[in-house]
Amino acid sequence: MSKTLIRGAKVLGGDPQDVLINGGTVAAVGTGLSAEGAGPAGEAQEVTVVEAHGKVLLPGLVDLHTHLREPGREDSETVLTGTRAAASGGYTAVFAMANTFPVADTAGVVEQVWRLGREHGYCDVRPVGAVTVGLEGSTLAELGAMHESAAGVTVFSDDGKCVHDAVIMRRALEYVKAFDGVVAQHAQEPRLTEGAQMNEGVVSAELGLGGWPAVAEESIIARDVLLAEHVGSRVHICHLSTAGSVEIVRWAKSRGIDVTAEVTPHHLLLTDELVRSYNPVYKVNPPLRTERDVHALREALADGTIDIVATDHAPHPHEDKDCEWAAAAMGMVGLETALSVVQETMVDTGLLDWAGVADRMSFAPARIGRAEGHGRPVSAGEPANLMLVDTAYRGSVDPAGFASRSRNTPYEGRELPGRVTHTWLRGTATLIDGKLT
């Protein structure tokens, strides 16, 4: 067993404190701590001291929406490279989406992903099970078997596709209620988005690109919160992106409906004006929206209408993005830049403090996904899943240095604040001074 003493860190952005890690647990939090005496009498222990003065210490981040691509698209990402990217971004747990090849719609596939996560060890991997067989939307997948498997699946989603059939969605909500699961809906009415290439609005009209109307998202959210109320189950809204969606979720919560929602970092910062460049790096599902939507999302995240930030980390090989707009794949990588974008859009603007960031990026996603041992307070006796960020740092994003196998970031060359310097998974350092162990 080893000990780590983190000196002078601003825990959740508060006054400087020392944090002592002993093995996989936080042993003490206070001022003037010493590493002496933390282990059994007479036992020699290695002591690592981390000088963290001026840096912010947070619980390890939890991403409820990550695409790790394995099995089937290892040219884009693997569980190993994706979890290395996660550790680089301060994450200690990620939920791996089901749109792999084969689809994660059986106990066997989710267990494969879960075991790969355990084998590589950079962060915990919690597989997300598909709602329907093959993501086809017609037959419920083996929800109970996936939950009872070694992977212990609690979150189910056809992300990438919408569970568009209301009867199937109702049945899924009823099924997961039996074991306190949650259905995470990709809200996209398929008929309203046929041929869509970007947000429907002034820019799409000027560019002549197929428009993706806000109502395609909002209509599904409205339907699903009513279904969740009807059956008394939990529903989670993936990558909410419009001001109208915010109002529907706010209304649903006011009625006591058990709905939670996420926003991605890129929807907090970027707008559809960037599509004027025709650079496919800005092509994403749901599409980048307007400045009005961006501000509505920020306010909703600040007031708790939107519960969490989730990356929707969507890696693609170079050839799937280095092509004409219409042929390009949708999606952006985000694990390694998420906290920086949240600092720029939410902390540096005064909308959230660091305790609020800890809630939206650790406590709440762990609670929604039932990720035991994650999203815990930084206090004695708790698992040592922690991360340290240098909030004073500013630098340009260079995807060449990413741990992810893919480079499709919309922030290349853009200056962003904050740099994750250390990550600990159950007391073991996965990132030290910005370098993976």
N, C-alpha and C positions, 0 to 999 in steps of 0.2 A: 504494500500500500504506500502511496505517496501523498504528500501534503503540498498544497499551494496556498501561499499568502498573497492576496491581492490588496495592495496598499493604496489608500487614498482615493478609491473610486466613488463617484457620485451615484449611489444606488438609486435607480429609477429617477435620476436627475436631481436627487436631494443633496444634503450635506455630505462631504467626503467621509467615508467609512472604510474600514478594513474588512475583508471577507476571507475567512479561513476555510479552505476545502480540505477535508480529510477523507481519502478514498473517494467514494462516489457521492459524498454527502457534504452539505454546508455544515461545518462544525460550529462556527461562531461568526457573528456580525457585530462590529463595534469599532471603537477607536483605540489605537495603541496596542493592537493585538500582536501576539507573538506566536510563532509556529511551534514553540516548545510545549511539550506536554500534551500534544493532541493525540498521540498514539499510545498503545499499551506500554506499560512500564518495561523498560529494557529493550524495546524494539527499535532498531535503527530504521529511520525513514528518510527518504530523500525529500528535501524541502526546496520548492521553487518559489521565488519571490518575484511578483509582477508589480512593477511600479506603475500605478494607474492614475496618477494625479491629473485631474482635469478631464479624465475620460468618464463616460457614463456606463454603468454596469446594469444590464437588463437580464431578465430570465431568457433562456434560449428561445429564439423565435420559432413559431409553428406555422407552417404553410398548409392551409387546407386544400390547396389547388395547385398541384405540380404535375407536369407531364415528364415522366422518366423514360418513356418510349420502349423500354425493355419489358417483355420480349417483342421482337419483330422489327424494330426500327433502330437498331444499335448504331446505324450510321448517323443518327441525329443525337442520341444520348444513350447512356446506360445507367443502371442503378448506381454503379461506381462513380461515373463522372458527374451525374446529377447530384448525388449526395455530397461529393466534394465541392460542387458549386454551392450547395446549401450551406455547408460548414463555412465556406468563404463569406457567405452573406449573413452569418450569425444564427443560422437555423440549427436546431437540434432535433426537429421532427418535421417530416413532410408527408402529406397524403398524396399517393401516386394515383393519378386518374386511370380509368379503365380502358381507354381507347388504344389498346396495344394490339399486337398481332401474334397469337390469338387474343381476342378480347378477354379481359378479366371478368368473365361471367360465370366462372366455376370456382369451387374450392381449390382445385389443383393449381389454377393460374395465380390466384391471389396468394396462395402459400409460396409459390415460386418467387414472386416479387418480394414478399416479406422475408424469406430466407436469404435472398440476395442482399437485402438491407442489413440484416444481422451479420452476414459474412463480411461486408465491407466496413461497417462500423463508423462511418463519418457522421451519420445521424440516424435516428429511428425512421423507418419507412412503414407507414400505415397504408396498405392498399385500399383504394376505393373500388367497390364492386359495381359492375354494370347493373342498371335497373332492368334492362331487357336483354334477351339473348341476342348476341351479335350487335348490340346497339341498334337493332332494327325496329324497335318500338312496338312489336306485336305480341311478344310472349315474355312474361316475367322470367328473369334469370333466377338462379338458385340462391335467393337472398338469405334464407335460413342456413343453408349449408355453408355459405361464405362467412356468415357470422359465427357459426359453430366451429369453423376451421381454426387452425393454429394462428392464422392471421387476425382472427377476431374482428372481422369487418363491421364497422358501425355506420359508415357513410357510403351511400350508393348514388351513382350518377351516370348518365349517358353522355356526359359532357363531350362537346363536339357535335352532338345532336340533341334535339329537344325531345323529351317524352311528350309527344304532341297529342296522343290519344288520352282524353280525359278519363276514360274508364280504366286504362292501364295505370295512369297516374294515381287515381283513387286507390286501386288495389295495392300499389306499391306503398303508399302512405299507410294503409291499413296493416300491411304485412310487417313493416319495420317497427310499427308501434309496439308490437309484442316484445321486442328486445331493446327498446329505447334507441332505435336507429334513426337516421335522418336521410331524407331524399334531397339531394342537391341538384336543383334544376338549372339546365342550360336554357334560358328563356328566349326562344327564337321560334316564332310561328313560321313554319317552313313555307307555306304558300305565300306569305307576305314578303319573303326574302329570296324568292327565286330570281337568280341572275344578279343579286345584289353584290356590289363591290365596295361600297363605302356608305357612310352615313347619308341618309336622304336629307337634302337641304340645298342651300344656295351653292355650296361648293360642288356638290355632285351634279347639279344642273349646269353649272358653268363648264365642268370638265366632261360632261356627257357620260358619266359612269353610272351604272345601275344603283339606285338608291336603296338603302336599308333603313326603313322607317322606324322611329322610336316605338310606334304602336306595336310592332312585331314583338318587341320585348315586353312591353307593358301589358299587353293583353294576356300573355301567358302567366305573368306574375299575378295579375288580378284573379285569373281562374284558379291558380294553385293555392293562393292564400285562402280562398273560399273553400277549396277542397280540404285543406289542412284543418280549417275550422270545423268543417262538417264531420270529419272522422276523428278529430282530436289528436292529430299527429304533428310531428315536427317537419317543417320544410325549410330548406336553405336555398337562397337565390344566389347563383354563381354570377360573378363579374357584372353586377348591376352597373348600368352605364348612362341612364338618362334621368333628367329632372323629374319626369313623369313617374318613372319607376320608384324614385325616392318617395313621392307623395303617396303612392299605393302602399308601400311598405310602412310608411308612417301611419297611415290610416289603419292598416291591419294590426299593427302593434297597439294602437289605441283601443282596438276591440278585444285585445287580449289573445289574439291569434299567435300561435307559437311559430313565428317566422323569424329567421335570421338572414342577413345579407352580407355580401362581400363586395369590395371594390378593388380593382387592380391598381398598382402604382401608375401604370401608363394612362389609365383613365383619370387619374388625379392631376396629371401634368400636361398631357398632349391633346391637341385638338385636330379636327378634320382639315384645318388649313394646311397642315403638313402634307396632305395627299396631293397638293398642287405640284409637288416635286415629282410625282409618279414613282417615288422610291418604294419598292415593295416591302421595305423594312417596316413601313407604317401600316401595312395591311394586317388586320387583326379581327378576331371575332369575339365579342361584338366590336363593331368599328369604332374608331376614334370619333368622338362626338363634338359638340360645339363648346365655345367658351362658357356659355350659360350652363350647360350640363356639368362641365368641370367644376364650376363654383358651387353648384347644387350638391355635387358629390362630396366636395370638401366639407361643406357645412353639415351634411348628413352624417359623415364620419365623425365630425367633432361632437355633434349632439347625441350620437349613439343610435340614430335611425339605421345607419349602416354599422354593423357590429364589428367587422374585421377588414383588414387588408390581406388579400391573397394574391399571389404573384401571377397565376395562370402561366407559369414558366412553360413556354412552348418552343422547344428547340427544333430547328430544321437545318438540314445540310445546305451548304452554300448554293448548290444548283437549284434548290427549291425556292430561293429568294433572289438569286442573280438572274432574273428573267423579266419578261414584260409583266406589267401589273396584273392583267387578267389571268395569267397562268400561275402566278405566285401563290405559294401556300400562305395561310393565315396564321399569325402567331409571332410572339416575341419572347426572347429569354428574359428572365427577370430576377432570379434568385440572388444574384450578386450585386444588384443595384437597388433592390427594393427599399432597404432602410434609408439609403441616400435620398431617394425620391420622396419618401415620407418625411424626412427631415426638411427638405426644401419646401414641400407643399403644405405641410401641417405644423411642424415645429417652428421653423424659421418665420412663418407667417403669424404665429401666435395662436393658431387654432387648437393645437394640442400641446401639452407638456410631455415630458418623457414618461411619466407614469401613465399617461393616456396612450402613448405608443406601446408601452408594455401590455396594456389591456387589449388594444386592437390587433397586436401582432403576436401575442403569446397567450395571455390568460384566456381571452374569448375564443380564439380558434381551438385551443386545447379543450375547452369546455364543450364547444359545439361537436367536436369530433370524438369526445370522450377519450382523449389521449392521456392516459394515466401516467403520472410522473412528470408531465410537462405543463408549462403555464402555471408554475407554482411560485409562491412568494420567495424572495431572497431572504431567507431566515434560517436559523439553526434547525437542523433536523430534516431539511428539505433536500431533494435530489439536486446535485450540483450540475444542473443544466443551465449554463450561463453564457453570456457574451458581453464583450467589451467594445465600445465604439469611441473613436476619437472624433468628437463632434466638431472640433475646430479645423479639421482637415478640409481642404478643397482641392480637387484635382479633376483632370479630364478623364473621361471613360475611355479605356483602351481595351477592346475586346480580345486583343492578342494575348492578354494576360488572364483571360477567364479560365476557370477550371472546367466549365461546361464544354462539351464537345462541339457545340454550335456557337455561332457568333452573331446571330440575328438580333442585335440590340438596337433600339431606336436612339440610344444615347451616345453612340460613338462620337468622340471628340467634344462632347458636351461637358461643361464643368458642373460637377455636383458636389454637395457637401457630405462630410462624414465618411469614415473609413472603419470597417470592422477590423480590429486588430487581434482579438482572441475569441475563441469559442471553446467551451468545455462541454462534453457529453458525459454525464455522470462522473464528473471529476477528471476525465481524461481530456487533455488538450487536443483538439482536432485542428486548431488554427493558432499559431503563435507568431506575433508580430507581423500579421498579414500573410503568413506563409503556412500552407497546409503541412501537417505533420506526416 
